[in-house]
Amino acid sequence: MLKMQQEAVERVRIMQERARKYVEGDLAHHGGGGKTDCEKPKVLPVAPHKDNMSLLGLLGEDKDQLLLLMLAVLLVKSNAPIELILAILYIAM
C-alpha cells in the first residue's frame, strides 16, 4: 500500500511539474515576459483540424484518464481524504 501511495505521489508531482511548465509557457506567449509595444506578436502554429474537436479531445486521447484526473482535482478542491485522491490517481495512471 505504501509503494502505491509513493507512486501516486510521484505521478502527482510529475503532473504538477507539467502544469507549471505549461502555465509558464502560456504566460510567456501572452505578454508575461515584459513585452514592449514595438515587438511583433509571435504567430503560434495552428493545429490541424480534426473531425472530433471537443474539449476532451483537445486535452488528451484517453478520455477515461482525463475524467479521473478531473475528478481528482475536484476532490482536492473539496478537501477530500488524501487516500481517496491517491486511489483515483493510481487508477488514472
SVG drawing of the C-alpha trace seen along z (x, -y; Angstrom):
<svg xmlns="http://www.w3.org/2000/svg" viewBox="-17 -50 27 52">
<polyline fill="none" stroke="black" stroke-width="0.4" points="0.0,0.0 2.8,-2.4 4.5,-1.7 1.3,-2.5 0.9,-5.8 4.5,-6.7 3.9,-6.0 0.8,-8.1 2.6,-11.0 5.3,-10.8 2.7,-10.9 1.1,-14.0 4.5,-15.7 5.1,-15.0 1.7,-16.3 2.2,-19.4 5.6,-20.0 4.0,-19.6 1.2,-22.0 3.7,-24.6 5.7,-24.4 2.5,-24.8 1.4,-27.8 4.9,-29.4 4.9,-28.8 1.4,-30.3 2.4,-33.4 5.5,-33.9 3.2,-33.8 0.7,-36.2 2.9,-39.1 4.1,-37.9 7.7,-38.5 7.6,-42.3 6.8,-42.9 7.3,-46.3 4.8,-47.9 7.2,-47.7 7.6,-43.9 5.6,-41.9 3.4,-39.1 4.6,-35.6 2.4,-33.6 1.6,-30.2 1.2,-27.2 -2.4,-26.1 -3.2,-22.6 -4.7,-20.5 -8.5,-20.3 -9.9,-17.1 -13.5,-15.9 -13.9,-15.3 -12.8,-18.6 -14.2,-18.6 -12.6,-19.9 -11.8,-16.4 -10.3,-15.6 -8.0,-18.6 -6.7,-17.8 -5.9,-14.1 -6.8,-11.0 -7.6,-8.9 -10.9,-10.3 -11.3,-7.9 -7.9,-9.0 -8.8,-12.7 -12.1,-12.2 -10.4,-10.6 -7.8,-13.4 -10.6,-16.0 -12.3,-14.1 -9.1,-14.1 -8.9,-17.9 -12.4,-18.3 -11.8,-16.1 -8.7,-18.1 -10.7,-21.3 -13.4,-19.9 -10.8,-18.7 -11.5,-15.0 -9.3,-12.4 -5.9,-12.1 -6.3,-8.3 -9.3,-8.7 -7.4,-11.2 -4.4,-9.0 -6.5,-5.9 -8.2,-7.9 -4.8,-9.0 -3.5,-5.5 -6.4,-4.2 -5.9,-7.0 -2.3,-6.0"/>
</svg>
